[in-house]
Amino acid sequence: MPNNNMVSRVENERFLVLERVYDMPRDQLFQLFKEPEHLKRWWSTDGWELPVCNLDFRPGGVWHYCMKCVDKNQEEYGMESWNKTIYKEIIEPEIIVYNDYFSDKEGNINDSMPSPEVTMEFIDLGSQTKLISRSEFDSAESLQAVLDMGLLEGITQTWDSLDALVKSFK
């Protein structure tokens, strides 16, 4: 039985490192990151959905998406959060490197918000995969700003949703 608890740590004040083991072979887990129909099923926090998920999964390609709060019990009900990912490097099924941005509906990047470079590494453990996310921020202050906005809680919920999707394939 895998240990599905996410491990997180800050390294050198500017790097957020997250690790978690998923009970799915690497090739299959990687697929859940490259196809919009899968991303729409797990990439969001509790009470939020992805009504827009435009994905061009290739180096230089863009993933532009909207997370929308659909839970009437949340203070943010109806709120939309637009994001833009620009892929820098993809080595299937091992690594995805991208820049992550806050954006608007048209895809214009919000330069006032932190925009880390993220490296996702998929480590082959046979029938399981260790996922390691390493986000590099331009400063310790930028990292702290997103942590203060609830980034760690949001990623934990998102990775829990990924785990639930993985288990649904069993």
N, C-alpha and C positions, 0 to 999 in steps of 0.2 A: 504494500500500500504506500503510495507516494506521500511525502510531506508537502501538502499544498499551501502551507502558510508562506506568505510573501515575506522575504527578508529585505530590509531597506537600510541603506547607510549613506552618509555623505562623506565623500573623499575630497581632500584638498580644497575644501570650502566651496568648490564650484561644480562638483560632480554628484549627481544623485544616481545611486546604483540600486537596482531592484532585481531580485532573483526569486524564481518560483519553479517548482517541478510540476509538469502536467503529465497525466497518465495517457499519453498519446505519442506515437512515433513522430519523429522530427518532420518528415515529409508532410504528414497530415496536418500537424500543428501549423506549419508554415503556410499551408493553403488557407487557413482561417484568417491570415493577415493580408492576403492578396486578392480576395474576391469580395466584391461589394455585398453580395447576398449573405455572406458569412459575417462580415463586419457589422452589418445592420442588426445582427442578432446579438452581438455582445459588446460593441464599442460604445458604451455610455454608462453613466452612473445610475443609481436607483431612481426610478421615476422619470427618467429621460430616455428619449428615443433618437434615432437618426433618420429624420424624414428626407434629408438630402445626403447622398453619398456618391459623389462623382469621383471615380478612381481611374487613374492612368498609371498602372503599376509597372514602372520601368525607370531606370536612371534618367533623371531630368523630368520625369512625369510628376503629375500633381494629384493629390487627393484633397478635394475641397468638400467639406461636409458641414452639416448643421446638427448640433445637438439641441433638442427642444424638450423643455420640461412639460410632461403630460400628466403629472400627478397633481390633482387639484388640492391635495393636502399640503403641498410644499409652497413655501413663500414665493418661490421662483416660477410658479405655474404660468405657462405661456411664454416664458423667456426663451430666447434663442441664443445660442453661442456658436459662432461661425469659426471654423479653423481651416488652416491650409497647411498641408504637408508637401514638401518638395523633396522627392527621392534623390539621393546623391549616389548611392551604391546599393546594388542588390546582387547577392551571391546566393542563388537558390540551392538548397534550403537552409543555408547557414547564417546569413547576415542580411540585415536591412539597415541602411544608414540614411537618415533624413533630417531635414530642418523642420521644426515644428513652430507654427506661427498662429497667433490670433489673427482673424481677418474679419472682413465684412461679407455681406451676401454676394457681392460682386467679385470677391477674392482679393481685394486690396488688403495688403498686410498692415497690421496695426504696429507701427514701429515703437510705440510707447510701452509695449508689453514685452516681457522676456520671451526669447525665441531660442530654445536650446537646439543643439545638434544631438540627435539621439541615435545610438547604435544598439540595435536589437540582435542579440546573438542566440542562436538555437543550438544547444549542445545535445548531441545524440547520446541517449542513455538506453538504447535498444527500444523497448516498448514505451519508454518515457522520454520526455524532453525537458531539459532545464532551459528556461528562458531567462536571459540576463539583459536588462535594459540599462544602458549607461547614458545619462543625459548630461551634456556639458553646457553650462551656462557661462555667459560672459563675465559674471562677477558673483561673489558670494551674496551680494544684495539681491541680484536677480533671482537666484535660487531661493533665497529666503522669502522673497515676495510671492512666488508661486506656492511655496509651502504654506505661507500665511493664508493664501486663497483657498486652501483645502486640497491641493494637488495630491498629496499622499492618500487621503481618504478616497478621493475620486479614482485614483489608479487602483487602489485596493478593491473597490466595488467593481471596476471594469474587469480586472483580472479574475475576480470571483465569477463574473458573468461569463468570461471565457472558460473558466473551469466547468461551469454548469453546462455550457455548450459542448465541451469535450465529453462530459459524462453522458450527454444525450445521444452521442454516437455509439455508446457501448451497447 
